[in-house]
């Protein structure tokens, strides 16, 4: 192998390493701070922990299922202690009572 070829290979490997490091740094700064807000975390927890009908009863919604925006708005007001309210909502009826469900 000629020294010129070895220098070329070493240069390419060095540049690829530098590029990879710069890419990692750029991605770190790009996605820094892209976490959920507390209200989003609450809304996701509410919607995943209980049934849509229980969510409707918990937040006092007219819609079934309540929209994400409506749940998030409720969470902004009820942010402190929402886990306890979810536990309470688990005692609510899971489905609406309709005449076809009486049997």
Buried (B, 14 or more C-beta within 10 A) or exposed (E): EEEEEEEEEEEEEEEEEEEEEEEEEEEEEEEEEEEEEEBBBBBBBBBEBBBBBBBBBBBEBEEEBBEEEBBBBBBEEBEEEBEEBBEEBEEBEEEEEEEEEEE
